[in-house]
Amino acid sequence: MLRLRVEFTTEPFDLEEAPAHAVAARRVVQGADLDAVDVGPFGNTVEGRAEAVLAAVGDVLRESLKAGATRVSLQLNVVAEEGS
């Protein structure tokens, strides 16, 4: 089974408090069926089955844009196939 890792950030940044778009993105990935979630002040990383990661990325894009993000940057990597 194909596994993916995605690193993403939402902008604009606010160093005083987490903006609504960052909170929305965090809520999406923490509620998704992913194997690993690491949220931080300047970036987030998620990992899991390809289908789950791709679904979460779509939800992150929709929800963060709806909450005011003006830019979402992401990098997607194939991690490995299970059993390889």
Protein Blocks (a to p, Z undefined) as FASTA:
>chain_A
ZZdddddddddddfkbccfklmmmmmmmmmpccfbdcddfkbccddddfklmmmmmmmmm
mmmmmnopabdcdddddfbdehZZ
